[in-house]
């Protein structure tokens, strides 16, 4: 059957070869080399001018090694190396230096792969998508490609034509065996046509194609006044496609269901060997009564009525693309609009994380803790179930929207691609849900949160707001309506262009579909009242919907390292006298906090206590737990989870407890092969081996516990602004500048080896931890 389709298509094209509308197809079958400089139908076209007109935040355009364009904003110079989304080749550069394999678009004469002449269609199984180009749809695209591949397969059978065919096909495709390549394309297009028609199988596809060939053969003597039948320009190709669809394909596609049924009946009538039995009559839905075996139309198979069937029926029965614009626009956007139903849940999850963790955790903790860890800390079963539902909504939307986010751009840039997640679920670090800066000023430490920020931006701006503005432009909404905007933190489903597909949209479609009017003899399909349906959809889901204000700063999350804690701790010691707690008490507290998550939780609570007590100045003998819940009215889940600390620790011990827990947290991170502190790499310099020996000898003569606590103070408090700290400064001098801050000065610091500098502080801290553990074991 596939060979029959090919042969019959070529015969029909050759029979009508004198028709100007079929001249290009005729040349494909006879002399394809003549079309090497032509823009073949259905091929991709370059829309660079449209993109540059729409994108306003790109300063300069560049091309990858395979001539795919990409843009850079801000200063227009390359700063990061990413991957081309089309071919995965490296793009960009570093330190304002472009990769040698890339070129600036306006200084490099090239042709985009989407703007090539000749045959540029990738192999069927490798096509990134089969999105129709220009004014074509899936059905018309597949039908034109089947005709085109039939002609090219015919040409490949003749030696003279085959040589020209090899030059017609783009060399970058590396097709190898041309005939095999074209057959693969042909089979792929037959499958695409079957899916687009949603028919009874490939038998119906073959019937449609034979009807098409019959119609083509009837056009032999007709002239359509085509100015450029050889398609030497993009515009000529667009004109050809429009005229071909209007004069060749549309007459075949109109009332297609009835025509296919009629052809089935003719096949049955003309093939007596199949047996004109009652059963065969019923299988092929012959309309004549068939005795006792006749079936009422009510019980015959009906095509499933859904959103896809509505779209196909609209395309087939209403050929004017300007008719029912709101309905057509809604159907195109419907898969994305459906996701907006879950946007309030996503914002609720973000609000929950902010209420629990704002200013409570560090960036390092946010990269370690997961949503599952946070959920397990909740005491209420109902609360855990609620958070699970919110996470499920977020995970579902991310899976559906992540490719659209990359496709439409938005907040993404090449340097952020490595932070694009495959999934968002309970095992995802919470840092990916906590954007801490607006997109244009992101630093390396803030890239994880771009995932969540880009998702919300896509749903609000690309999906909801763009559709609302498009609708207002179509209907000519009043100026007062255009000024209505709703802040993101007040958004509910009532503000969004969204719906429940099963409960709202599908019943609406069914209520406007008269299935009883289907008549397979006359060719009528399920009848939709498109005008009434368009009006109902507009009134129920779109009318009077506001634009949602998207301000990235409203979603910003604050880590506790984002504030200067040095002054807070200094004020605390001035207003609340501090003391070291007993070593035995500290050891019990550490034993009771069994993992990094519990340590981080208690440290976050202590940060709150220190921050408020530094300004309020409560009495030093007030128990920390009492101050938390009776004075500050913290909820029960925000508490000190160590029983010993709850009983023994008072506000005069709060800094001692804070330093102890931070040292222990760094120790456990070090055991897990993680970095104990979040500092630039220049402060992780390794000591030379002779200096390591001298430093260990010095540690044997000093108080290691006190050294660890004071170096922890240096790292976490005094030197928060690491860019301003000279990393070549002696460690002794670094401790001296804290003399007015620390509770006690470390004895013997003047004898520390001179080679030890602030750049070695993390290595010295790790050496001290190792020595302390060795001494404990011995």
Buried (B, 14 or more C-beta within 10 A) or exposed (E): EBEEBBBBBBBBBBBBBBBBBBBBBBBBBBBBBBBBEBBBBBBBBBBBEEBBEEEEEBEBBBBBBBBBBBBBBEEBBBBBBBBBBBBEBBBBBEEEEBBEEBBBBEEEEEEBBBBBBBBBBBEBEEEEEBEBBBEBBBBBBBBBBBBBBBBBBBBBEEEEBBEBBBEBBBEEBEBEEBBEBBBBBBEBBBBBBBBBBEBBEBBBBBBBBBBBBEBBBBBBEEEBEBEBBBBBEBEBBBBBBEBBBEBBBEEBBEBBBBBBBBBBBEEBEEEEEEEEEBEBBBEBBBEEEBEEEEEEEEEEEEBEBEBEBBBBBBBBBBEEEEEBBBBBBBBEBBBBBBBBBBBBBBBBBBEBBBEBBBBBBBBBBBBBBBBBBBBEBBEEEEEEEBBBEBBBBBBBBBEBBBEBBBBBBBBBBBBBBEBEBEEBBBEBBBBBBBBBBBBEEBEEBBBBBBBBBBBBBBBBBBBBBBBBEBBBEEBEBEEEBBEEEBEBEEBEBEBBBBBEBEEEBBEBBEEBBEBEEBBBEEBBBBBBEBEEBBBBBBEEBBBEBBBBBBEBEEBBBBBBBBBEBBEBBBBBBEBBEBEBBEEEBBEBBBEBBEEBBBBBBBBBBBBBBBBBBBEEEBEBEBBBBBBBBEBBEBEEEBBBBBEBBBEBBBBBBBBBBBBBBBBBBBBBBBEEEEBBBBBEEEBBBEBEEEBBEBBBEBBEEBBBBBBBBBBBBBBBBBBBEBEEBEBEBBBBEBBEEBEEBBBEEBEEBEEBBEBBBBBBBBBBBBBBBEBBEEEEEE
